[in-house]
Amino acid sequence: MDLLRFATAGSVDDGKSTLIGRLLYDSKAIFTDQLESVERTSQQRGDEYTNLALLTDGLRAEREQGITIDVAYRYFATPRRKFIIADTPGHIQYTRNMVTGASTADLAIVLVDARKGMVEQSRRHAFIVSLLRVPHLVLAVNKMDLVDWSQEVFDEIEHEFSAFATKLDVPDLTVVPISALHGDNIVSRSPNMPWYEGPSLLHHLEHVHIASDRNLVDVRFPVQYVIRPQSLQHADYRAYAGQVAGGVLKPGDEVMVLPSGFTTRITSIDTAEGPVAEAFAPMSVTIRLEDEIDISRGDLICRPHNQPSVAQNIDAMVCWMAETPLVPGQKLAIKHTTRSARVLVKELQYRLDVNSLHRDDTATQLGLNDVGRVRLRTTVPLLADEYRRNRSTGGFILIDESTNRTVGAGMITSAS
Ligand SMILES: Nc1nc2c(ncn2[C@@H]2O[C@H](COP(=O)(O)OP(=O)(O)OP(=O)(O)O)[C@@H](O)[C@H]2O)c(=O)[nH]1
C-alpha cells in the first residue's frame, strides 16, 4: 500500500494537536484504552467535547522525555493509504522543527485560525514549505465554527494566502475550511459549509497524486554500509547497503561508482523481503556488483552518463537553527547523504526576509531561524545535485563540532 508522509505547521493554538487527534480518532487508529483515558480527563476538566488535543499532547509528552528528537512521528491508515505524520511542536524553535519534520514530507498542512487569518507565522511556514520543496501544500483554515462557517472569511484568507503562495513557487496548493474540533470537512464534507465544493481533508490526503513527485530519472545510491561477512566461506561476498535517493536501479544495469569513476554492473538487488527486480527511492536495499571495486561509505553509485557534481564549492540556501549566529569564516561539520566532511563558510550572500521575500545583501550574519544564501567550501568533494532536482542529494545539515548539535539545514543551489 502506498504511503504518504506529511507534516503539520501552525502557530500555537491554531489547533494542530486537535487536528492530528481528529485524524487519528476518525481513522480509528487510536487504542481504545488511550481513548478512554482521554475521555475521562476531558470529563474531569469539564470539557464539553472530548478534547482530542489531549491525545496528541499526551503522546507528545511521552516523546518529550526522549530529548534528542524534536519531531514525533505518528502512523495511521485508511483502506487507501498509509500515513506518517511528522508532528512538530509549534512554539519553540519552530523553523528548526519544521525543517526537520517537512524535509522528507510529500505534503505539508499549514493551519490558520479562521478568526485571525494569515499571520506572520503562516507566511513563514508557507515559505519554508516552498524552500524545502514539499511537493503539496494544504492550507487548512481551522475553527470555521467560530466564524459562523462564513464563506466570506474563508474566501478572504484563501485569497490572501494564494497571492503569497504564487510568489513562492508552490507547485500544488489546496485550501480547505475545517473545524478540527467538531470534525467538519475532515473525513467527509461538512453540511455546515455547503458553499465549499472541494474535497474533505482526508479525501485529499488519500488521493493526492505523489508517485510522479519522485525523481525516477537520475540514479543516485549513496553507499551507507559495505557488507563483508567474516566467514571464510563467503570471503568473496561484498554488498553495498543504503537508501535509493533517485532513479531506478535494476540487475544488469551498467553503473559508475563515484568518486573513483570505475564502472561495473549490478548483479543483484536485495531487500529485507528478498531480492527485487528494481529499486527506486526511497527503498532501502543491498546491491551487489559484478566487479570487485574499492567502495566505502559515502561513495555513490550512479549511471555513467548521468552523474552528480563532484564538488567542493557549494552555494546553498541555509536555515540557521542555533542561538549563536552563522558568520563568514566559520568552520563547521557537514553531513551530506552518507558522507561527512568539514566546511568553511566563505561568504554570506544575502539574508532573506521571509515576510517580504526581500534579499538583504548587507547582512553580516544569520541568526536563529534566519534563512540566507551562503557559499561554502568543503574539505572533501561532495557528490551533489541541486536541491530542486533531488531533495536527498541536494540537501545537507551543518553541525557544530564542539557541541555536536545540528545548527543548520541547507538546500544546494549550485555545486562545482
Ligand atoms: N472552536 C474550535 N476550537 C478549536 C478547533 N480546533 C482547535 N480548537 C481549540 O483550540 C485550542 C488549541 O488547540 P490545540 O490543538 O491545542 O492547538 P495547537 O496548535 O496544537 O497548539 P500547540 O500544540 O501548543 O502547538 C484548544 O482549546 C482546542 O480545543 C476548532 O475547530 N474549533
The ligand as a MOL file (V3000), in Angstrom:
LIG
                    3D

  0  0  0     0  0            999 V3000
M  V30 BEGIN CTAB
M  V30 COUNTS 32 34 0 0 0
M  V30 BEGIN ATOM
M  V30 1 N -13.9890 26.0790 18.3820 0
M  V30 2 C -12.9390 25.4040 17.9600 0
M  V30 3 N -11.8860 25.2560 18.7570 0
M  V30 4 C -10.8330 24.5530 18.2980 0
M  V30 5 C -10.8010 23.9850 16.9960 0
M  V30 6 N -9.6260 23.3580 16.8490 0
M  V30 7 C -8.9470 23.5210 17.9930 0
M  V30 8 N -9.6660 24.2440 18.8790 0
M  V30 9 C -9.2910 24.6390 20.2360 0
M  V30 10 O -8.1620 25.4950 20.1630 0
M  V30 11 C -7.3040 25.2740 21.2790 0
M  V30 12 C -5.8890 24.9720 20.7860 0
M  V30 13 O -5.8970 23.7460 20.0930 0
M  V30 14 P -4.6200 22.8050 20.0550 0
M  V30 15 O -4.9720 21.6700 19.1730 0
M  V30 16 O -4.1410 22.5160 21.4190 0
M  V30 17 O -3.6060 23.7870 19.3410 0
M  V30 18 P -2.1330 23.5030 18.7820 0
M  V30 19 O -1.9890 24.3210 17.5650 0
M  V30 20 O -1.9170 22.0540 18.6690 0
M  V30 21 O -1.2290 24.0840 19.8710 0
M  V30 22 P 0.2170 23.5190 20.2430 0
M  V30 23 O 0.1010 22.0460 20.4020 0
M  V30 24 O 0.5040 24.1970 21.5330 0
M  V30 25 O 1.1240 23.9170 19.1210 0
M  V30 26 C -7.9240 24.1370 22.0710 0
M  V30 27 O -8.6480 24.6920 23.1240 0
M  V30 28 C -8.8520 23.4700 21.0750 0
M  V30 29 O -9.9460 22.8270 21.6780 0
M  V30 30 C -11.9430 24.1830 16.1640 0
M  V30 31 O -12.0380 23.7240 15.0250 0
M  V30 32 N -12.9700 24.9130 16.6900 0
M  V30 END ATOM
M  V30 BEGIN BOND
M  V30 1 1 1 2
M  V30 2 2 2 3
M  V30 3 1 2 32
M  V30 4 1 3 4
M  V30 5 2 4 5
M  V30 6 1 4 8
M  V30 7 1 5 6
M  V30 8 1 5 30
M  V30 9 2 6 7
M  V30 10 1 7 8
M  V30 11 1 8 9
M  V30 12 1 9 10
M  V30 13 1 9 28
M  V30 14 1 10 11
M  V30 15 1 11 12
M  V30 16 1 11 26
M  V30 17 1 12 13
M  V30 18 1 13 14
M  V30 19 2 14 15
M  V30 20 1 14 16
M  V30 21 1 14 17
M  V30 22 1 17 18
M  V30 23 2 18 19
M  V30 24 1 18 20
M  V30 25 1 18 21
M  V30 26 1 21 22
M  V30 27 2 22 23
M  V30 28 1 22 24
M  V30 29 1 22 25
M  V30 30 1 26 27
M  V30 31 1 26 28
M  V30 32 1 28 29
M  V30 33 2 30 31
M  V30 34 1 30 32
M  V30 END BOND
M  V30 END CTAB
M  END
